[in-house]
Amino acid sequence: MMMASVLAVSRWSSLLLPLLLLLLLLLVATASQALNVGDLLGTAAPSGSQGCSRTCESSFCIDDYLNTRCNENLLSCLDGVSPAGPTFPGNECDVGQTASVIRGVIESAVLAGKILHKRDDGQ
């Protein structure tokens, strides 16, 4: 009986690892395309809470979204965002929920960067 349960766990874990690696790969590939929006918005000075994202992206994250320093700075910036209400006229997004989703993705990137031993300089 015990041998059968060990084999079942072994079979399940052998399927789980490739799925987790695929999920991580998709997350990193999608994030590297999705987060590169700062340059598309123009060169005007960032307003309000956009500053931390653009500063992080400009200073540390160019083509390297697994950089732990950048991602940890962005997480610190998210802590300072007030979920009091809409950030601009017409915005219907829930700031708290948006920050929570961003936090989940960035925490995954920090973990991936640590697993892949990404240094702060992007190497």
C-alpha positions in Angstrom: 0.0 0.0 0.0 2.8 2.4 0.9 4.7 1.7 -2.3 1.7 2.6 -4.4 1.3 5.9 -2.6 5.0 6.7 -3.1 4.7 5.9 -6.8 1.6 8.1 -7.1 3.4 11.0 -5.4 6.5 10.5 -7.6 4.4 10.5 -10.8 2.5 13.6 -9.7 5.7 15.5 -8.8 7.3 14.5 -12.1 4.4 16.2 -13.9 4.3 19.2 -11.6 7.9 20.4 -12.2 7.6 20.8 -16.0 4.3 22.6 -15.5 5.8 25.0 -13.0 8.8 25.7 -15.3 6.4 26.4 -18.2 4.4 28.8 -16.1 7.5 30.6 -15.0 8.8 30.8 -18.6 5.4 32.2 -19.7 5.3 34.7 -16.8 8.8 36.0 -17.5 8.2 36.2 -21.3 4.9 38.0 -20.9 6.3 40.3 -18.2 9.3 41.3 -20.3 6.9 42.5 -23.0 4.2 43.9 -20.8 6.3 46.0 -18.5 8.2 47.8 -21.2 5.6 50.6 -21.5 7.5 53.5 -20.0 9.2 54.4 -23.2 5.9 54.3 -25.1 4.4 57.0 -22.9 6.8 59.7 -24.0 9.6 61.6 -22.2 7.4 63.9 -20.1 8.1 63.8 -16.4 6.1 61.1 -14.7 3.3 62.2 -12.5 2.2 60.8 -9.1 2.7 57.2 -8.5 4.0 56.5 -12.0 7.4 57.9 -11.0 8.6 54.8 -9.1 7.7 52.4 -12.0 9.4 54.6 -14.6 12.5 55.3 -12.4 12.9 51.6 -11.7 12.5 50.7 -15.4 14.7 53.4 -16.6 17.5 52.9 -14.1 17.7 49.2 -13.6 15.4 47.1 -15.7 16.2 47.8 -19.3 15.7 44.3 -20.9 16.2 42.6 -17.5 13.0 42.1 -15.6 14.6 39.5 -13.3 16.9 42.1 -11.7 16.3 41.7 -8.0 17.2 45.3 -7.1 14.7 46.8 -9.6 11.9 44.5 -8.5 12.5 45.1 -4.8 12.5 48.8 -5.4 9.2 48.5 -7.2 7.8 46.5 -4.4 8.8 49.3 -1.9 7.2 51.8 -4.2 4.0 49.8 -4.3 3.9 50.0 -0.5 3.7 53.8 -0.8 0.8 53.8 -3.2 -2.5 54.8 -1.5 -5.5 52.7 -2.5 -7.8 55.6 -1.6 -9.5 55.9 -5.0 -9.0 56.5 -8.7 -5.7 58.0 -9.7 -7.0 60.1 -12.7 -10.3 61.1 -14.1 -12.0 58.2 -15.8 -10.0 55.5 -14.1 -12.2 52.7 -12.9 -9.5 50.4 -11.7 -9.3 49.4 -8.1 -5.8 50.7 -7.1 -5.5 48.2 -4.2 -6.4 45.2 -6.5 -4.1 46.4 -9.2 -1.2 46.8 -6.7 -1.9 43.3 -5.4 -1.7 41.8 -8.9 1.5 43.7 -9.7 3.0 42.6 -6.3 2.3 39.0 -7.1 4.0 39.2 -10.5 7.0 41.1 -9.2 7.4 38.8 -6.2 7.5 35.9 -8.7 10.2 37.8 -10.7 12.2 38.3 -7.5 12.0 34.6 -6.7 12.9 33.7 -10.3 15.9 36.1 -10.2 17.1 34.5 -7.0 16.7 31.0 -8.4 18.6 32.0 -11.6 21.2 33.9 -9.5 20.6 37.2 -11.3 22.9 39.9 -9.9 21.8 43.5 -9.4 23.7 44.6 -12.5 21.6 42.3 -14.7 24.2 39.5 -15.2 
